[in-house]
Amino acid sequence: MHLSTEEKKEIFAKYGQGANDTGSPESQIALFSIRIKHLTEHLKSNHKDYATARALKALVGQRRSLLDYLIRKDINRYRAIIAQKELGIRK
C-alpha cells in the first residue's frame, strides 16, 4: 500500500496539530493504524505471506511503543487517541 502525499497530509491534519506535523505521536499512531488495517486485509486473503505478517507484527509493536510513550508523558492525549473509533485501537 502506498499512501500519496495528499493522503498523508490529510491524516496528519486530522490527528496531529497540522498538515506538516509528521512527528507527533498521535499522527504517527494514526498512520501506523491505517497501514495495519491494510496489511490485515491483505493477510486475510494471503495467509502464507510471511514477510507481510512479520512487517505487520513490527508495525503493531511500534504503535504499541508510541502508545506506551503517550501513557507515560500525557494520559489525556492517550485517552484522546484511544477515543478515535475509526483508528480501531483498543485499550
C-alpha positions in Angstrom: 0.0 0.0 0.0 1.3 3.4 -1.0 -0.3 6.5 0.5 0.0 9.6 -1.5 1.4 12.8 -0.1 -2.0 14.3 0.0 -3.5 11.3 1.9 -0.7 11.6 4.4 -1.3 15.3 4.9 -5.0 14.7 5.5 -4.1 12.1 8.1 -1.6 14.4 9.8 -4.0 17.3 9.7 -6.8 15.3 11.2 -4.8 13.6 14.0 -1.8 15.8 14.5 -1.5 19.6 15.1 -1.4 20.4 11.4 -0.8 19.1 7.9 3.0 19.3 8.4 3.0 17.7 11.8 4.6 14.3 11.0 6.5 13.8 14.3 3.8 13.9 16.9 2.9 10.5 18.4 -0.8 11.0 17.5 -0.1 11.4 13.8 2.4 8.5 13.8 -0.1 6.2 15.6 -2.8 7.2 13.1 -0.5 6.4 10.1 0.5 3.1 11.7 -3.1 2.2 12.3 -4.1 2.8 8.7 -1.1 0.7 7.5 -2.0 -2.1 10.0 -5.6 -2.2 8.7 -4.4 -2.5 5.1 -1.9 -5.3 6.0 -4.5 -7.2 8.0 -6.9 -7.2 5.0 -4.0 -8.4 2.8 -3.2 -11.2 5.1 -6.8 -12.4 5.2 -6.6 -13.4 1.5 -2.8 -14.2 1.5 -2.3 -16.1 4.7 1.0 -17.6 3.7 2.7 -14.2 3.1 5.1 -14.5 6.0 7.1 -11.4 5.1 3.9 -9.3 5.4 3.0 -11.0 8.6 6.4 -10.1 10.0 6.0 -6.5 8.9 2.6 -6.3 10.5 4.0 -7.5 13.8 6.7 -4.9 13.6 4.1 -2.1 13.0 1.9 -3.3 15.8 5.0 -3.2 18.1 5.9 0.3 17.0 2.4 1.6 17.5 2.3 -0.1 21.0 5.6 1.6 22.0 4.2 5.0 20.9 1.0 4.4 22.9 3.1 3.5 25.9 5.1 6.7 25.5 1.9 8.7 25.4 0.7 6.9 28.6 3.9 8.0 30.4 4.0 11.5 29.1 0.4 12.7 28.8 -2.5 10.4 29.7 -5.1 12.9 28.3 -3.5 12.7 24.8 -3.5 8.9 25.1 -7.2 8.8 26.0 -8.0 11.2 23.1 -6.3 9.0 20.6 -7.9 5.8 22.0 -11.3 7.5 21.8 -10.9 7.8 18.0 -13.1 4.8 16.9 -12.0 4.9 13.3 -8.5 4.0 14.2 -9.7 0.8 15.8 -7.3 0.9 18.8 -8.4 -0.9 21.9 -7.1 -0.3 25.4 
